[in-house]
Amino acid sequence: MKAMILAAGRGERLRPFTDHTPKPLLPVAGKPLIVWHIEALVAAGIHDIVINHAWLGGQIEAALGAGEAFGAHIVYSPEGEQALETGGGIYRALPLLGDAPFLVINGDVYTDYDFSRLPLRPDGLAHLLLVANPSHHRAGDFFLTEGRVTDGGADARGARLTFSGIGIYSPRLFAACEGGRFPLAPLLRGAMIQGQVSGERYSGRWVDVGTPQRRDEAERLLWQYS
C-alpha cells in the first residue's frame, strides 16, 4: 500500500510559527510532526509515501529528501502557491498513488494508531478512522453504525463522531472529478449515500495539532509516552 501525507496547508491558526516554517516541519517533542507520521508508516510496513505541499514546500523537500533516512521512498506533489484543498490535492497526486486503494493522513494530526490495522482494500470507496469529539469540535462529523459511516439518516444511531483525518480511499472515489481546488467531504458524503464508506472508531491517542495550544497537548502526550 502507498500512503499520502497532506502537507499543503498554510497553517493560519499556528501563525506566527508558520510564517517562516511550513506546518508539517514544526517540532513536536523533539522532531517535526511529519516525521512522526513517516516513522509510524514505515513501522507499519508502508514505505512508499507521497507528500503534497504548497506554502514553503521547498523546505519540506529539503528536510525530508527522498526518505532514505527514514527507510522510506518519498515523492512529492507540489501545488504551487495556492493549495488545492484536500480533494484537489489528492486528485492531483493520483498518478503517483497508483491504481490500488491508498492511505491518506492529514499532516496536522498526531496519533499513536497502528496503520497496519487498516484494511488494504476498503469495503466500498473509502474506510475512515473516527474518534471521539474533541472539545473544539463537539458537533462531530459522521455517524458509525455497524461498520458503515453515514452523515445521518434513518439508519444512524448514537452520537456523531469526528473524522480523524485518516482514511483509505479507492481511486474510484475520484472518478468523476476534474483538476483544480475542491474539498474531500462532498465526495465522501456522496459515497456515504451509496453505502460505500466503511469505518472504525479509535479510542487511543489522537490530537488535531491545529493551534499552538493543541500543539502543546500533542507534545505533552509524546513526551509522556515516547
C-alpha positions in Angstrom: 0.0 0.0 0.0 1.1 3.6 -0.7 0.4 6.5 1.7 -0.1 10.2 1.2 0.6 12.8 3.8 -1.3 16.0 3.3 1.1 18.8 4.0 0.0 21.7 1.8 -1.9 23.8 4.4 -0.8 27.3 5.2 -1.3 26.8 9.0 -3.0 30.2 9.6 -4.0 29.2 13.2 -0.4 28.4 14.0 1.0 31.8 13.0 3.5 33.3 13.6 5.2 29.9 13.8 4.2 29.1 10.3 5.2 32.4 8.8 8.7 31.0 8.1 8.3 27.3 8.7 5.7 25.0 7.0 3.3 23.5 9.5 4.5 19.9 8.9 8.0 20.8 10.0 7.1 22.4 13.3 8.8 20.5 16.0 6.7 18.4 18.4 8.6 16.6 21.2 11.9 17.0 19.5 11.1 16.2 15.9 9.0 17.6 13.1 5.3 16.4 13.2 5.5 14.9 9.7 8.5 12.8 10.8 6.3 11.1 13.4 3.9 10.1 10.6 6.7 8.8 8.3 8.2 6.7 11.1 4.8 5.3 12.0 4.1 4.4 8.4 7.5 2.7 8.0 6.9 0.8 11.2 3.6 -0.4 9.8 5.4 -1.7 6.6 4.3 1.2 4.4 7.4 2.6 2.7 6.1 4.4 -0.4 4.9 7.8 0.6 3.6 10.8 -1.4 3.7 14.2 0.2 1.9 17.2 -1.3 3.0 20.8 -0.4 2.3 24.4 -1.2 3.4 27.0 1.3 7.2 26.9 1.8 7.1 23.4 0.2 10.8 23.6 -0.8 11.7 23.4 2.9 9.7 20.1 3.2 11.6 18.6 0.3 14.9 19.8 1.7 14.3 18.4 5.1 12.9 15.0 4.1 14.6 14.4 0.8 13.8 11.1 -0.9 13.2 9.4 2.5 16.3 7.3 2.8 17.0 8.5 6.3 13.7 7.0 7.4 13.7 3.8 5.4 11.0 5.3 3.1 10.7 6.2 -0.5 9.2 9.7 -0.7 7.9 11.5 -3.8 6.3 15.0 -3.8 3.2 16.5 -5.4 3.8 20.3 -5.4 0.8 22.5 -5.7 2.4 25.9 -6.2 1.5 28.9 -4.0 -2.2 28.1 -3.8 -3.1 24.8 -2.0 -5.7 22.7 -3.8 -7.6 21.7 -0.6 -7.9 18.0 0.4 -9.8 16.7 -2.5 -7.9 18.6 -5.2 -4.6 17.7 -3.6 -5.3 14.0 -3.6 -6.7 14.1 -7.1 -3.5 15.8 -8.4 -1.4 13.1 -6.7 -3.4 10.2 -8.1 -0.8 9.4 -10.8 1.8 9.0 -8.0 -0.5 6.8 -5.9 -1.4 4.1 -8.5 -4.5 2.1 -9.1 -4.9 0.4 -5.7 -6.5 1.9 -2.6 -4.2 4.1 -0.6 -3.9 5.6 2.8 -4.2 9.4 3.4 -3.2 11.1 6.6 -3.7 14.8 7.5 -0.3 16.2 8.2 -1.5 18.3 11.2 -2.8 15.5 13.4 -0.9 13.3 15.9 -2.0 9.7 16.7 -0.5 6.5 18.0 -2.8 4.4 15.8 -1.1 1.4 14.2 -1.6 2.0 10.5 -1.1 -1.8 9.8 -4.6 -2.3 11.3 -6.2 -0.5 8.4 -7.8 -2.7 5.6 -5.7 -3.0 2.5 -8.9 -2.8 0.4 -11.9 -0.9 1.8 -15.4 -2.5 1.6 -16.5 0.2 -0.9 -14.9 3.5 -1.9 -13.4 4.6 1.5 -12.7 3.5 5.0 -12.5 6.2 7.7 -11.0 6.3 11.1 -13.3 8.1 13.5 -12.5 9.4 17.0 -14.4 10.9 20.0 -15.3 14.5 19.5 -12.6 16.8 20.9 -13.6 19.9 22.9 -13.1 22.2 19.8 -15.4 20.1 17.6 -18.2 18.8 19.8 -20.7 18.6 17.0 -18.7 15.8 15.3 -18.8 14.9 11.6 -20.3 11.4 10.9 -22.2 8.5 12.4 -20.7 5.0 12.6 -23.4 2.2 12.6 -22.4 -1.4 12.3 -19.2 -0.6 10.5 -20.7 1.8 8.0 -20.2 5.6 8.1 -23.1 7.9 7.3 -23.9 11.6 7.5 -27.2 10.9 9.2 -30.5 9.4 8.1 -32.8 6.7 9.4 -30.0 4.1 10.0 -27.8 6.5 12.0 -27.6 5.6 15.7 -25.7 7.1 18.6 -23.8 10.3 18.5 -21.7 11.8 15.8 -18.0 11.2 15.8 -15.1 13.2 14.5 -13.3 12.2 11.3 -9.6 11.8 12.3 -8.2 12.9 9.0 -7.0 9.3 8.4 -8.6 7.2 5.7 -8.2 4.6 3.0 -9.5 5.7 -0.4 -10.1 3.9 -3.7 -9.1 5.9 -6.7 -12.6 5.2 -7.9 -13.8 7.8 -5.3 -12.3 10.5 -7.6 -13.6 9.0 -10.9 -15.9 12.0 -11.7 -13.5 14.7 -10.6 -11.6 17.2 -12.6 -8.4 19.1 -11.7 -8.5 22.1 -9.5 -9.2 23.2 -6.0 -12.0 21.3 -4.2 -12.7 19.7 -0.8 -12.9 16.0 0.0 -16.0 16.0 2.3 -18.6 16.2 -0.5 -17.1 13.2 -2.3 -17.3 11.2 1.0 -20.9 12.3 1.7 -21.8 11.2 -1.8 -20.2 7.8 -1.3 -22.0 7.5 2.1 -25.4 7.9 0.4 -24.4 4.9 -1.8 -23.4 2.9 1.3 -19.8 2.9 0.0 -18.0 4.1 3.2 -16.9 1.8 6.0 -15.2 2.9 9.2 -14.0 2.2 12.6 -13.7 4.1 15.9 -10.3 4.6 17.5 -10.2 5.3 21.3 -6.4 5.8 21.6 -4.4 9.0 21.4 -5.3 11.5 18.7 -4.8 15.3 18.6 -5.6 17.8 15.9 -2.4 19.9 16.1 -4.1 23.0 14.6 -3.3 25.6 17.2 -0.4 26.4 19.5 -2.4 25.1 22.4 -3.2 21.7 20.7 0.4 21.5 19.6 1.4 21.7 23.3 -1.1 19.0 24.0 0.5 16.7 21.4 3.9 17.5 22.8 2.8 16.5 26.3 1.5 13.2 25.0 4.6 12.4 23.1 7.0 13.2 25.9 4.8 11.2 28.3 4.6 8.0 26.1 7.7 8.1 23.9 
